Amino acid sequence: MTSPMRAESSLETMAMRLNHIDLAVPDIAVARDFFETHLGFTHQQTLGQNGLSILRDEGGLVLVLSRLQRKRRPGLSGRLPHRLPPGKRGGGAWAL
């Protein structure tokens, strides 16, 4: 039988640490301010006119904020519909 101490050290060796995340956001400056102010990230570098921003936390996690590329189709406003079209309701009238 495995002792509690041995099981704990076994879990520690199996755990993986995340070292970076690339997050696409609609407004890099707003997202950067949020991560700095509320989550304790430190701004490292911004490339271009808010085209890409690199932040780091105390644990060494690197967060890259990049601009969200939206594909627009002609005739669409870019917003999601409040209601699903008839026949697509799936039991409810409102889209989630």
Secondary structure, DSSP 8 states (H G I E B T S, - for coil): ---HHHHHHHHHHH-----EEEEEES-HHHHHHHHHHHH--EEEEEETTTTEEEEE-TT--EEEEEE------TT--SS--SB--TT--TT-SB--
